[in-house]
Every structure is written in C-alpha cells, then in structure tokens.
C-alpha cells in the first residue's frame, strides 16, 4: 500500500490544477483477474423495474457487500440509473432571453445546502442550515431563472423536466429472459478467492432474508515430488553406515562395538557420502529455480509447487549432513547382518555385476547407444505445441464475441439476449449471465461492442452420455450463429489472466 499512498499524495497535489468539474480518483486494490463472483437482481413479480433494481444495487447491496473481508470493489452492471433530466427548449429560451449557461448556473445554485453558523437562544446554541436540495419534478420546475416585467421566469417555463435513464455503457442479461441489474465482486489483490466467494455468498443469504499460498493442490504436489529425494538421502546414508558396521564386525570378530569407537565408525560412514549427498540435493533444489521466472497463469499455478519443492529440498540437504548422522549413531543398534546373507541382495548383485562390467569395458559403445536413444526424442519434440500451459477445464465457460464498432446500446442488448437464448438451448447449460459493454469499475474498460457471457454448466452426472467439454464447445459453436458476431469460447480464469498480461 506504500505505492498507493504515494499516488494519492500526488493526486492531492494536482487536484487544484485540473479543469473545473474534473476529479481524479484511485482505482481499487485489484486487477481484472479479481472478478470472482457475479450476481443478478431479478424480480419475477413485476413490481420493480430495472431502475429500481439498479437503485437497490447502487444504494444498498453495493455498500453491504463491500464490507465483506477481501472485497476491493462491488461494480454495478446493467439496469437503469435513474436521473432527473432537463430538456431545454431553444425556442422558449430565445423568447424569454435566457441562455443555456444561465439555466445551468441557476440549477446548480438551487440544488445545494448552505451553512448559517449558529444562533444562541435560551443559553443554548442552534446550528443554522439551509437545505436546498431538489427532491421532486416540481422542485426542478420552480427553479427561478430571472424576472421579466415583474414576473419570474422559472425553469419549467423553458424546459421539460422528466425522470429518465442515464446514458448506459453496459448491459446485463440473464438466461435469455431479458435485461437485469447486477453486480461484480472484485477481490482484493493477494486474497483467497474461495474464502471471499464463500463470505460473499453468506452475506447475500443474510441480505436476502433481510429483504424478504494456503495449502493448495500444487503446493502439496511440490511436497510429493520432493519427498522421494528427501528420503533417498537418508537411505543412502544409513546403507553406508550398515556397510561400515558390517566391515568393522568382519575385521574385529567377537569384539563388541560401543562407545567412542562406534561413533568413529558412524562418522566415517557419514563423511564418506555426506558431501556427495549434500551436493546432489542442492542440484535438485536449484533445478526448480527457473520455475520462478514463469509469468501469467503458469507462474500463478506453479509458484506454490516451486516454493514447497525448493524449501523441502533445501531442508533435506541440511538435515542429511546434520541430523541424520546423529540419529544413525543413536538408533542403529544390534547385530548388522551381512549383505550377502540376504538372498534378494545376492540375486540383484548377480544380475547387476555383468551389466556394469560390460558398460565399463565398452564406454564408446555405451555413449553411441545413449546418443541414439536421445536422437529418438527429436521427432516427438518437434510435434510439441508452443504453448507451455495445456488447456484446463475450469468447469465454466466464457463466450466472448465482438460486434461491429459503434453498435448502439439497444442493439447490443438485443444481440446479448439472442445469444443467451441460443446458449440456453444446449441441455448441459445451467445458467447464462451476459454482459455487453463495461461494468462501473476501473478494471473493466470494455466497449459496448464487446460481449462477455459467463456460462455455468450442470454437474457432469447430468450430461448426456458421451458428452465431453470439447464436444460441448463444438455444439455451442454450432448453436450460436449470429451474423456479425465471431464466436470465441474461452475458460473464464484463463481469459482474465491473458487480458491482464496483454
């Protein structure tokens, strides 16, 4: 937050230099990837229109949900923003001799509050305040503009006053049933998406009644990969200690090994293989350092694995030359049987000895064979794709077509509803929430011709037999054929990360 505080300081310094009426503000502590939850307000009783639903979102839900921990912003989308509209009549303005600037100034002066200091009375003081906010259409009509011939000219004499919707730059639609008002929960950077979504759902349930690197799978994967190498170091160390103890018993028959002599044997066994084990574990540790250079989705996905793997291997390297030798001295007790006394060891030795003898006797032949084996990987390597990350099945899908630039709001809403209806014809689709244009947030600069439709699917056990995610996308692409729209089907999270990276 140090950087944000510095930006706020500079904004405060330049605020006075901005043009009149212009203000600058700092965006939320979030990115476009932080769009973790979307919801729609639907009144199936027909008692509330889009303007009332949007007012409920802007003046109630938005503030309630913003108090949820981890939420940086609640962006409104769709619906109608209610506003008072003053439509000036040029003919009447000319007839009364009133300019547009004069009407604007009079309206600004009439819609404000003023303080009048205090009045002392009866050993008490009372604050004086003049409340002049306009609250109804009649209040607007009665705003005085000038006096002509002793008769006041009011705003209603030169203009039509009405309540209407604000010009919209975004439209929301649900399941092809028509426009709705809704909101987007933008998560604060660095927070846990699952926890934030759970808290938002719980808060929404409460409001409905009122109205009437955590340990994730990749970090555990890093431990799973590292645990084999971690144990190998201790196994090699213990096996070498067994060999030294066996050799000492063979050289000193009938003599018990104890005390300082025993610790000397254990120390000799540990120092013989300790440096090699420590170096090998460090090499494995350093081999994961390039993973930290990954960016975008790859970096976010594999960073927990790289961290846990590196920490585990670094810890194993230190413990293999410190704690393991001490534990061997304390825990390896009793008679150590000879290696050749185990029939499995005898069989493995008999099978391995001729192989290692042949390899050491013909090193050039071995190198040529190894080179040929390596050469066989050239063709499979050439067939690999250029993308590091394979496509992941996120469970949901995002439909992102683009219309022709300059499309009107009404036409965008019509196309959005049409495409949502077509998507809903596929049996596996559970719900469709579409957005055209931008939400009221700095994290969404989308123009009106850009559509974003989030598709939620039913559970897999409710899909038709043989249906796969790939076949489902193909069927959706065949179902949604609208002239002027180019179909694009992408996973939601992957799309957000790609948009942020570009």
N, C-alpha and C positions, 0 to 999 in steps of 0.2 A: 504493500500500500504506500510505500515511500514515493514511488513514481506517480501514483495518482494524486497524492498530496501536493507534489511539486507542480503538476499540471494545473491543479485547482488554484494554486498561488498565482501562476502566470495568467490564468483566465481572469482572476480578480483584478490583475493589473491592467489588462487590456479592455475590460468591460466598458470603461468610460470612453474608449476610442471608437467603439462600434457605432454604426449608424443608428439613428433613432428607431426604437422598436425592435432592434436586433438583440438577441440574447445568445449566450454561449453556455453550454452545459456539458458535463462529462457523462459519457455513456456508462452502462452498467459494468460491473466487475465480472464480465462473462464474454464468451465468444459464441459464434454461430453453432458450435458443437454442443453448447449448453441447452439446446432445445430438447428438454427431456420429457415434457408432458404437454398434451394439447387437450382442450375440452371445449364443448359446445353447449350453449344455452338454448334449450328448445321448450317452447310452451305449446303442448298439443291441445290445450283447452281453447286456444284462440283468444284469450283475454289480454295478451300482451303482444304488442307489435315489435318490430326489430329495433325501433328507437328506445323503447322501454327496456328491452333485454340488454341493449348496449349500455344504457344508463346503469342498470343493475351491475353489469360487469365493471364499468369505469369507476363507479362511486361506492361500491360495496365489496364485491368479490376481489377486485384487484388489491385493495388495501388489506383485506383479511389474509389473502394468500401470501402477500409479500412478507408477512410476519413469520412465515414458516422458516425454520433454520435451513440455510443452504440455498435459499431462493434469492437471486440477484434482482430479478425483474419479472413482472407479470405483464406481458404485452397483449393488448386488446387487438382483435381482428374481427372484421365483418360487422354486420348490423348497421345502424344509422346513428350518427352522432347528432343529437338534437341541438338546433341553434335558432336564434331569432334572426330573421333576415329582413333587411330594409331595402326595398326595391325602389330606387328614386325614379321619378317621372321627369325627364328632361323638359317637357313642355310646361309642367307646373313650376319647376324650378325657375325657368325663364320668366313665367308670368308673375311670380312673387319676388323675383330679383334675388334669389338665394343660390349661392354656388354650392357645388358638391363639397368643397373643403369646409364651408361654413356649417353645413349639415353634419359633417363628420365631427367637427370640433364640438358642436353643441351636444351631440350624442355622447361624446367622451366626458364632457363636463357634467352631464346629467346622471351618468352611471358611475358614481364613486361615493366614498364616505369621507367625512372631514371631522377632525377633532376640534373641540372648542374649549380646551383647557378644563378648568374646574370652577364650580360655583360653591361658595361657602354659605351654609344656611343651617341654623339651629345647632351650632357647634359641630357641624359635620361638613364635609365637602363632597360634592357630587360631580362626577365626570360628565362633561357635555360632549355629545357626539351626534353628528348629523348623518343619518343613514339615508343614502340616496341611490341605492341600487334599484335598477329597473327589474320588476318581477312579473309583469304581465304585458300583453299586447297593448292594453290601454295606456300603460305607463310609457311605452315607446311612442304611441301616437300623441301623447300630451307633451312631449319634449318641446319647449319653445325654441324657435329659431330666430325670430325678430319681431318687431312691432311695426306694422304698416298702417298709418292713418288711425292710430289708437286701437287697432285690432291685432292681437297676437297671431303670428303665423306659426303653426305647430308642425311637427314632423309628419303627422298623419295627413296634413294638407298637401304635401308634395311627394309622398311616398306611400307605397303599400307595405304594411307590416304583416309578416306572416311567420309561422313556425315551420321550418323545413330541415332537411338533412344537410349536413356538411358535405362538401365535395369529398368523395371517397377515393382512396388509393389502394384499397384492399377489399376483397370479398371472401366470405367463408360460406361453405355449403356442406351439408351432411347427408350422406346416403342417397343423393339424387332427389331428395324430397323438397329442396328449396333452400333459400338463404337462411343463415343463422348468425348469431353473435357468439363469440367465443374468446378464448384466451390461450396464450402460450406461456408455459412456465420455463423461464430461463435460469438455469442453475449457475450458482457462483463457481468461479474457476477453482479447481482443485477439490471440489466436494464429491461425495459418493452419490452417483446418480440413483442407485437403488434406494438408498436411505431417503433421499429427497423426494423421490416419487412416492414412496410409502407414506411419508409425512404429509405430502400434498393430498393424497387420496383420503387419509384420515381426516384432514381438515375439511375437505369438501363434504365428507359424510356428515361432519358436525354441522356445517353450514346448511346442508340440505334439510336436516332436522329443524334447524332454526328457522328456515324459510317455509317450512312446511315440507497408498497402495496397501490397505486392507489385504486380507489373505484371499486372493482370487485364484482361479484355476491355473493361471500362468505362473504365479509365484510358487504354488505347490509343485508345478511341473519342473521348475528350476531345482527344487529340493530333490525331486525324484531322479533327475538326471545326475545330480551331484552325489547322491548317497552311495552309488556304486563305487565311484572313485575314492570317496572318503573312507569307505570300509576297506578297499583294496590296500591302502597304505598300512593300516593296522594289521591286515592279514599277512602281508609280506614281512613286516617287522616281527610278528610272532613266529612265523615259519622259520625265519633266520635264527631267532633265539632258540627254537627247538633244535635246529641243526647244530648250533654251538654247544648246547647242553648235551646232545647225543654224542658229539665228538669228544667232549670232556669226559663223559662217562666211559667211553671206549678207551681213552688214553689213561684213565685212572680207575681201573676195575676195583670194586669193593670199597671205594672211598666215597663218603657222603659229601655232597657239595652244599655248603651252607656259609652263612656269614658274608664276610668281605669277598671271599673267593667267588661266591655266587654272583654278587653284584658286578665283579670284574668281567665275568663271562657275559652277563646281560649287557653291560656297557659296550663290550667289544662287538656283540651282535648288532646293537643299535647304531654304533658309529660306522659299521661297515656298510649298511644300506641306508642310513638316515639321510645323508646329503643327496643321494640319488632320488629318494622318495620325495624329499622336500622340493627339489628342482622340478621333478615331473609334475607335482601338484601345482606348482607356480605356473608352469607352462599351460596346463589346462585352465587355470584361472585367467591368464592373460588372453587365452584364445577367445574368450567371450567379450573382450573389450570392444571389438568392432560393432557389437550389437548396440552399444550405447550411442553410436553415431546415426542410427536409424531415426528417421523423422516421420511425421504424419501418423497414419494408422499403424504402420509397422512399429514405430517407436513406442507408441502407447501400449501396443499389445505385448511386445517382447521385453520392454524395460523391466517389468517385475521379475521375469524369468532370469534376465541377465544379472539383476541385483542379487537375487537369492542364490543363484549359482556361484557368483563371484564371492559373496560373503561366506557361503558354505565351504568352498574350496580353499579360500584363504585361511579360514579357521582350521580346516583339516590339515593344511600344510604346517601350521604352527603346532597343533596338537600331536602330529605324527613324530615330531622330534623333541617334544617336551613331556607331555602327559603319558603317551603310550609306553615309552621305555620304563617310566616309573611304575606304571600299572603292571607291566610284564614282570618286573622284579618282585612285586608283591603277590601276584595272582598265579603265575606259572609255578606250580608245585608238583611234588610227587615224581614218580618214575616216568621218564620220557621214552616211549617205545622207539625202537629203531625203524627208520623209514622203510627198509627192505622187508620188514616184518609184515607190512600191510600188503595183501595180495593185489589190491587195486593199484597201489603205487608200483608194484613190480610189473604189472601189465602195461601201465602207461609208460614206464621207463623203457620197457622192451619195444614198444611201438614208436616211441619218440627218438630213441638213440640212432637208429639207422637213417631216419629222415634228416636229423640235424647233421649227421656225418656226411650225407650226400650233399647237403646245402653248403657246408663249409668246404667240401672238396671241389665243388664246381661253382665258384661265385659268379663267373661271367654268364654261365647258362642261366643261373637264377635271376640275374639282372635283366637278361634278354626276355625271359618269360614274364617277369614283372612289368617290363615295358610294354609287352604285347597285351597283357591284361589291362593296363592303363589305357592303351590305344583303343580298346573296345568301347570305352566310355565316350569317345568323340562323337559318335552318331547320336546317342541319346541326349548328350549335352546340347547338340545343335538343334534338337527338337523342343527344348525347353522354352517356355514363353519368357518374355522380357519383364513381366511384372513379378515383383517379389512376393506380394501377398495374393494367395488364392481367394476367389470369391467366397465370402462367408454367408451362410444362411442366418440372417438376423431374426427370422420369424415374421417380420413385416416387410412391406414393400412401399416404395415411393414412386409415384407416377409424376414425371416432370416434363410435360410438353411445353413448347413455346409457340405462341401465336404470333401473328404479324405485328410489328411495332405500331404503336398508335391506336390499338384497339380500345374501344370505349368500355366504360365500367359495366354498362348494361349488357353488352355483347360478351364480355368476359364472364359475367355471372351466368349468362345463358349457356356458354360453352362448358363452363365448370359443372353446371348441373347435368348437362347432357353426358359428359364423360363419366361423371359419378354414377349415373343411372346405368350406363353400359358396363361399368366395372362391377356393379352390384348384380348383374345377371349371371356372373360366374358363381356356382354353388359354394365354392370354398371361401368366399369373401364374407367376413363377419360384419365389417363396418367400413365406411369410406368418409374421410374428412378432408375436404378440398379447400385450397386457398389460392386465390388469384391476387397478384399484387403483393403489397407489403403489410406486415403487422406493424403496430405502433411501437417499434423498438429500433434502436440504432444497429442492432445485429442483423437486420433484415432490409437490405437495400433493393429488394426485388421490384422490377417494374410491373405494370399491370398485365403485360403480355406473358408473364412468367407464372405458370401454374405449379402448385405443389400439392399433390393429393396423397395423403397417408392411408395405406390400405392395411387393415388388420385382418388376418386370416383366422378361420376356425381351428380348433385343435386338430392335430394330424389324424386322430382316430375317426374324425368326421369327414375326412376327404374321401373322394371316390377311389375305388380300387385302382391301383397302378398310377395314381397321380403323384407327381414329383414337383418340387419347386421350379425346375426348368420347364417342365411341360405346362405348369400353371402360368408362367410368364408368357409362353408361346400362345396359350389360349386367350389370355388377356390382350395380347397384342392383336390377335385376330378379331376380338370382340370390339375393341375400341378403334374404330376407323372414322375419324372426323377430318374432312377436308381442311387443310391449312394448319393442322397440328401434326408435328413429328413426335412419335411416341418414344419415350425414354423411360426405362424401368430400372431403378437402382435401389440398393439397400439404403435405408434412411441414415444410419450412422456413418456408413462409408461415404455417402454423398456429402454429409455435413463436413467431414474431415477434408474431403477433396476440395470443397468450396473454400474452406478456411485456408488450405495450403496454396490455392491459386488466387 
